Amino acid sequence: MKDIQIKDHKITSKIKLSDLPSKLDLEADKDTTEDALRKVRRQLGKLQDTMYAHGKYSVLVCLQGMDTSGKDSLIREVFKDFNARGVEVMSFKVPTELELKHDYLWRHYIKLPARGKFGVHNRTHYENVLVTRVHPEYILGEKLPFVKSIDDVNEAFWDKRFEQINNFEKHLTDNGTLVFKFFMNLSKDEQRNRLLRRLDKQEKNWKFSAGDLKERKLWDKYMDCYQDAINRTSTDYAPWYNIPADDKPTARLAVAQILYDTLKQYTDIKEPDLDDKTKANLHLYREQLNNE
């Protein structure tokens, strides 16, 4: 089985989305791939326990991708061995009335993970430069004082929004949040297959929405917006990773392995030492318990 290398997925220069692979061949069958995932997710779970005790870093995992790219099942499988207290999952839908009364980053900021925890955001603050860019009329719902009409949602508007997002992520990383941004790179053909499965399998029918087909017709526009967003916001402090998503087991393993291999480089993450007084009296505490 081929190893997963961070460098093969991390985006460190300008890219063309059409050049990035949507399939990952690990030269392994499904069972072998799933065995590898079980191993690395256990390692991740143990590492998170240590991070919880250490209490100085938080981890923000951002998952972005087209409908059916496998985000929900990836969350279920990758974080299965985490202590429930150590991971918080948020799925961002259409903004609520309350959320629209705040700036577009507010609802994401208030759901950030505390120190020692993982936060997994299924769809993220990038919806505000993806969906809203494909459908700029949505910006009018934000009731921004300087946006009088759709004509004001121009290139200067998007330039400013990308600048704000980069500043937001820099602020997070400067304050101890480790940011991972995964682009679930699904091919258009595979999306078609997955949408058909939702129609063909009764137990999957509930996942289907006619709106999925409307958005699918805008595929090329979405790809242009994803490419621009990735190129403008893949930074040293908050890089993007391309995750080939046509095969779900390999996509899950890639995300888990990248998380673990990156986090284990932080050699300062370890359980805190006991204070000298407690250390010196361990035998007394043990004796007290044994003599109960």
Steps between C-alpha positions, in 0.01 A plus 500: 500500500634842406563754772303823510738795481396844620695666221289326236184665633608831649447796268803727516477682166241612248300211359260415222223295648476291185860386561430367849408131526155392617617137537772365728653161425661357813553160336287340770156345520213641704562275803866598520412868470238474773743314728749785453231753587409313818864515609555868432168613649591321826830689495313823440267427790793446736668815374185699564491373860854633539401830339210527745736459795755735342230761449689745279392419144166453333448346158257630238424254220326666204327275247390648169374324191214465261184314600558123541877542548483286815541755778243350738627142479860620525422673830331184630790271407805718572394622845334179619766425764506847654383559854166676451614790717791566266329566167218731398337476157314788340308485174429846360179540304328807356557789747221552751328831561718554808820414312415747226486774763872451557799510269549187289785365713313527830318167486827323423696683769260407780531131406878486512653221713635572846862427582559127514211419266439427134233694314378350174311739275297332229478785253680802633555874480601434138134467408511879512733515199365192320122472508462876533732555207304262281181664630604860579137594565536319833728782617203735500358294787793609717367858488843654478482881512731548201329241277201673341456262208651197333732733309685571824592132532797546269863387487600759759238349733647151462857629536403648835323186613801279421720743692264474797507120489880491492513742793243289688708184458822682591335621819396142583843350441674781691286401798564126497247356255647260244300536180458218245301571183405196292356535152305183424582476131213308342472450124181597322452143377524359852254757630255384234544139615440593864191705420362205305562272799297738713216458257538126453533398866190562707698543820699777327200685353480741791843639408387605154385851420395640165718797592804273464432478127464877468836552667656224288421704189728768645788255544751692287427825679546331836832355387619846396402637840667215687818544301512873570422452870770236542759707315425809706487336841742206512757648735789374709292539815173358360569286193252320278533128430363333190320179596408278203142411590383261227576209735371552853729260693819652358369854555432423867842348547670796330333750734576295811862441402564865415354607833705252698829545315475879531397508865767257617759752379397721792738348751389740773159329516530272804329438831594761761735392776372471854618769738793406722288471816254258342783294348675473835186377671374244250594216731298657780190537284537138384541382857192699610285339231631149568428535873134600458 
